[in-house]
Amino acid sequence: VKAPGVAEKPLCPQHVEALATVGFYPGKGLLKNCPGWLLQYVGSVAAFMQLELKELPKHIIKAAEQDHEKMSKKNPTLEFTYTEDFAKIDALAMRENRTQCLAIMLSKIRRLMTRARDGSEQKSVVECMDMFAKADAPYRAVSDVEVAAMFWGTSQDDFHKSIVSGLIQAMAPHMRKDLTDMFASWSSKLEAVALNVRGGKMNRRDSLIWLRDALKELPQTSGARHDLAAGLVHLYAITENFWIPSDAPEHQLYKSDVVHVREDEVNAWGVGAEGAGTKIVAKIEKTYRPGFTAATLLQWHKQEQSDPTQHMFANRKGNLTLPDLACCYSSRPGVRLPRADKMAHETWIAHLQSCPDETWPASSGPWGPTNVHRLTGTPILDAWMRGKKEMRPVDIKWLKDNT
């Protein structure tokens, strides 16, 4: 997410050196006509690989010692034969694997960003290198005003598309009978705040802090956990930076050319190989969803996934993206919200304190898989960008005391 901001700057000498150690050179090979934001990103990855090669052996030895200690309990005569030289060889093997993944990632992205989306004839990548050089970054930063519009809408007419409107719809089934009048009054206050936000009288953070406190005061039930919704709003409010996938053409939906698979390709050997002919037995057309490039960059070290976008939203909850507020409400009144008990809450708080950089565990709350507005940004991501490894204690304390 930092790369687009430094796209116009030359690559620093440390990154140039790191790239050279793994066989990549700016302006040549896979980095020919490489857009500035991608070059900066790849340079950062190469610098990480260089650091990893230096630091990894001692961690490998430590892990080997722990494994030996466990095995020694069953076999006390077992000798520890793993040496530092073995660890360095394993670290080099890891770097080779990383290098191959990086090359695959660059090849994949370069091809995807030079494909025509208007139905015209597809040209070779070599013929589209100018297009590659001008390609936009897969993410763009979102201003506070834009994020506020996502929460409160830009006008009364499009309020139904906003995050707060989705919250109201999720709450509505739980606010019937004797709570109808209170809910109507509460909703009217929301509309007043929405007007203030649209008129510039209230900023994003202040409006979300107000929403957080308003939710906390509502009477909760086993199926309507207003306190958890307030906790998520709190995290949205304290997050300083947000990004959304780029709407540039090269990052939109793309369907590859149809690949015809012959029978003799499927049965190239083994049983049935001799009788296989040239009959077409399958037609394969791969679909690349919007955000594919961004997810591929995120998963640069793991290029065997067919759809990295699905992996990103399913496995990056809490550290890169925050759940939708609607997940804090069950489908209908009287139905208990799953994974919303005391044990789940303790798991969540402990996770935020000990390993906030990892995805929130499924057992830590009712966190749904959706992220309708495709917002990327969390407090821990802000902390990373400040060079910190943990969230601010005061923010975790608020969640611990109020949810």
Salt bridges, closest charged atoms under 4 A:
GLU52 OE2 - ARG98 NH2 2.70
GLU55 OE1 - LYS58 NZ 2.81
GLU84 OE2 - LYS88 NZ 3.80
ASP144 OD1 - ARG204 NE 3.04
GLU146 OE2 - ARG140 NH2 3.10
ASP213 OD1 - ARG212 NE 2.99
ASP227 OD2 - ARG225 NH2 2.80
GLU240 OE2 - ARG386 NH1 3.69
ASP264 OD1 - ARG262 NE 3.01
GLU265 OE2 - ARG262 NH1 3.75
ASP307 OD2 - ARG289 NH2 3.05
ASP395 OD1 - HIS234 NE2 3.87
ASP395 OD2 - ARG392 NE 3.04
ASP401 OD2 - LYS397 NZ 2.72
